[in-house]
Amino acid sequence: MRLVLIGLACFGALVLTLIVAGFWLAAAPGTKIDNPQDVFGFKALKSRPTGDDLPALKRYTARDGEELAYRIYESSSDRILIFIHGSSYHGAGYHRLASSISASGAAKVILPNLRGHFQSGRRRGDVDYIGQLEDDLKDLIRFLRSERLNGPITLGGHSSGGGLCIRFAGSPDGGLVSNFLLLSPIIPTSPAIRNRSAGGWTNLNRRRLYGLLILNVFGIGAFNALPILEFNKPAEFWDGTETLSYSYRLNASYHPHYRYAIDVGALGGKALVLVGSEDEAIDAGALGAVFEASAPKSQFAILPGINHFGVFSDPSVLEKIKIWISGLPASPG
């Protein structure tokens, strides 16, 4: 009995030590980006679409009563493409892609602004709990069905948006969509991320991250609203609608689970994955190895000469996407 008590005391001391270490690490300040760099070539981008170019911003009601923003690009097709934006910005950044696909008759396109981003949610850069973005997508799908949009749904996304698509595929409700369009998808814990920082785009407070991971193991989630990630976007390219940092719980909600191979495997043969050979954030060959190992039946292509932004804006890439969507089965199954 004495040995048991000693063992329990040692175990309790170890747990307490870990929890104290978790609090200490979670309180650690992060290092700031001293000299922001134009990682993705914002300077070369054409001007953003104006309000006159964009469809009106609409709202749908999530399960918690929050009114979340989206835009719809109408089309003669019954198919619906829900396309999720990448980190920091919002749906309007994909106006060219949505306009091209909808005008071609390949699909109606829905561009949501994810909770925690411009015009969606009460707090920029945060959600209420890990997994809320998946719930919001399920609520969006439910809303679209209530609006009598009954065609098959393709879920697509760029960069972190592609990562959220992979996470959704691995969820119990992944069957709500028929196919997946993944453009340069980000899987943060995979070897495909350049320099562990998406080529310098992200600045992660690793000590805080490790502290929060420890605390969450012990069921302590009260500090998950703390920011852990900031984005390397020079101020000269800000327009006031970007989100420049993410909380732990938003960042965790936006990407595949830590054991990402399970989520990737859930895609089966239902995905088209495109990444440019010149992608600044992703090692295209390493990403190909991830999909070859876990979802070999999905279509994967490395596009010569295409970078991280070109994968959703280059005319040749848009043509490939339209051809693929147009060839998908007409029934929801």
N, C-alpha and C positions, 0 to 999 in steps of 0.2 A: 504493500500500500504506500509505503514511504517513497519508493522509487516512482510510483505512479504520480504521486503528488509533486515530486521534484520535476518529473517530466512535464506535467501540466504547467507548473510555474515557469519552466524554461520556455515552453511553447508560448505562454501568455506574454512573457517578456519579449520574445521575438516578434510577436504580433504588434505589441505596443511600440517596439523600436521601428518596425516598418511603417506604422501609421504616423509616428512622429517624423520619420524621414520623408513620408509622403507630403505632410503639411509643409515641411521645410523646403522641399523641392518646388511645391506648388506656389510658394510665396516668392520664388526666385524671379527677379526682373530679367527681361529678355534684352538682348543686344539690338540696338536700332540699326537700320540701314543708313549708314553715313552718306554714301554717295549713290543714290538710286540710278540704276542703269535701264536703258530701253531694251529689255531682253528680247521682246517679240517684234520690235520694229513698229511701234505705234506711230512714229513720225511718218512712215511711208503709207499709213492707212489713209484712205479717202475719208472725207468728212462723214461724221455719223448722220444717219437719216434724221430728218426733222419731223416735228409733229405732223406736218402736212403730208409727209410720205408714209407715215406709219398708220396701220389700222388703229381704231380707237382702243384705248386700254379698257378692258372689261374686268369684272370681278366674279369670283365664285366663293361660296362659303365653305370653309373647312369645318371639320367636326367640332372644333373648339369655338366656333362662331367667328373666327377671324376671316376677314374679307381679303382674299389673295388675288393678285393681278395676273392677267394673261392677255394675249392678243390672238385673234384668229384670222387666218388668211384663207378666205373661201376658195373653193375649187369645184369643178364639175365632178370630181371623183368622190366616192363615198369613203375611201380610205382616210384615216386620220393619222397624221404624224405629230406626236407630241415631242417637241425638241427642247432639250434642257441646256441652258446656257452654262458656260464655264465659270470659273472662280472670278470673283470681284465685280463683274459687270452684270448684265441682265438680258432679257430676251431681245431687246431692240438691236443688240449687236449682231443678230442673225437675220436681219431683215432681208439681205440679199438672198440668202439660202431659202428662206420661207417664200419670198416672192417668186423665185425661180421655180421652185417645186410646185407651188399652188397654180401658177400661171400655165404650167405644162400639162396640168390635168392629172398629175401623178397622185396628189393627196391634198386634202385640207391640212393646213399646218397650224398647230397651236404652239405659241411661244409663251410659256409661263415665266413669271418672275418669282423665283423661289423665295420662300419665307426667309426673312433676314436680309433681303436685298431690296433694291429700289421699289418703293410703293407696295411692298408685301411684308406684313408683320409689323409689330409694334417696336421692335428693336433691331436696328441695323447690325448685322454681323452675329446674330444669335438666334437660337430656336429655344423651345421650352424643354425638350428632352431628346436624347439620342434616338433616332428612328423617325422623328416627326416629318422629315422631308418625304419619306416613303408613304406615310399616312396621308400627307397632302396630295401626293400623286394619285393615290387610291381615291381620294375625295374628288380630285379633278376628273378622273375617269367616270366616277359615279355621276358627277354633274353633267358631263358631256352626254352620257346615256340618257339622263333625264331631259336633255334638250333635243332628244331624238336624233342624235348623231350616232348611228348604229353600225357604221362600217367597221372593218377590222382596224385595230390600232397598232401602229408601229411606234415604239418608244426609242427616241434617239437623243444623242447628246454629244457635246464637244468637251474635251478636256475633263475637268472635274464632273461636268454634266454626263459625260460618258461613263465615268466611274460610278455615278449614282444609278445609271441604267443597269450596270452590272450588279450593283447591290440589290436593286429591285428584282432583277432576274432571280437572284438567290433567295428572295423572300417567299413566304407562303403564298403571296398573291401575284407572283411572277406570271402566272398563267392568264392574267387579265389582258396581257398584250400578246400579239401574235409574232412579232419580229422585233429586232433591235438593230439600230444604226449607230455605230460607235465611231466617232471621229477623234483620233488621238486621245483615247481614254486614259485618264490618270488612275493608276493603282499605286498609291504612295508607298506601300510596303514591298513592292516588287522591285527587282533589279533593273527595271526599264526606266526608272526615273533618273535623269541626268544629275549627277553631283548631289543626290539626295535632296535637291532643292528645286527640281524642275528647271534646271539650267540657270538658277539664280532668281527665279520668279518669286519664290517663297522664302520667308525668313521665319523659321520655326524656333520657338522657345522650348528646346528639348528638355531642359531640366524641369520646367513646369509640366510638360507633357508626361514625363516619367512619374512625377509626383502625383498627378491626377490619375494616371493608370493604376498606381499603387492604391490610392484611396478608393477608386472604383472597385477594385478587387474585394475590398472590405465593405462594399455597399455604401460608401460615403460619396454622394454625388452633389453635395451642396455647393461645391466650388466649380462645377462644370461650365458655368457662365464666364469663367475667366478667359481672356483672350490668349491664344497660343500661337497664332499665325498672322503675319502681316505680309502684304504684297509689295513687290518691288516695282511700283509704277511711279515714274517721276511726276512731280506736281504739275509740270507744264502740260501733261496730257489728261489731267483731271477735268471732269465736267460737272462734278457734284452729284452724279448718280451712281458712282462706283462705291463698292464696299471694300474698305482698305484693310480690315482685319476680321478674323473669325474667332469665335469662342471654341473651346474644346468640343462642346456638344454639337455645334454646327459642323465643324470640320469632320468629326467622326460620322455624322449623318450623311455627309456628301460623297463618301467613298466606299468602295467594297470593304467588307469585314477584314480583320487582320489576316485570317486564313482565306485569302482572296481566291485561291484555287477552287474552293467550293462554289463561290458565286460565279466565277468564270465558267465552271463546268455546267452550271444551270442553264447557260445560253444554248447548249447543245449545238445544233446546226442552224439556229434561227437568227444568226447575227451576220451583218456585214461590218467589218472592221477595217478602217482606212487610216493610215498614218504616213506622213511625209518623210522622205529620206533626210530632209534638212530640218526636221522638227527640233526646235531649240530646247524643248522640255523633256522629250522622250527619246530613248535609244530604240529606234524602230526594230532593229534585229532582236533585241532583248524582249521587246513586247511580242514579237512574232513567236518567240520561244515559249512565252507564257501561254499563248493561245494554242499553240501546237500541242502543248502538254495537257491542257485542261479542256479545250473546246476545239478539237481538230476538225470537226465537221462544219464549223462556221467559216465564212469566207474572209480571208485576211489578205490585204494587199499593202505593199510599201510603194508609195507614189514618188517617182524620181523628181527631184527639184522642188518639192512642195514642203513648206514649213508649217509651223503650228497654226497660223492664221489662214494660210492658203488652203488647208484641208477643208474649210467650210466656205471659201470665197472664190477660189480659182474656177473659172468657167469649165475647164476640162474635168475637174473633180465633181462639180455640180451635175454635169452631164452623166457621169458614171452613177451618181446617186439616183438621178431620175430614172435611168434605165433599170436599175436594181429595184426601185420601188414599183415601177410599172409592171415588172415581171412577177411580183408577189401574188400569191393566191388571193382570189377575190372574196373568199369567205373568211369570217372571223377566226375559224379554226386554223 
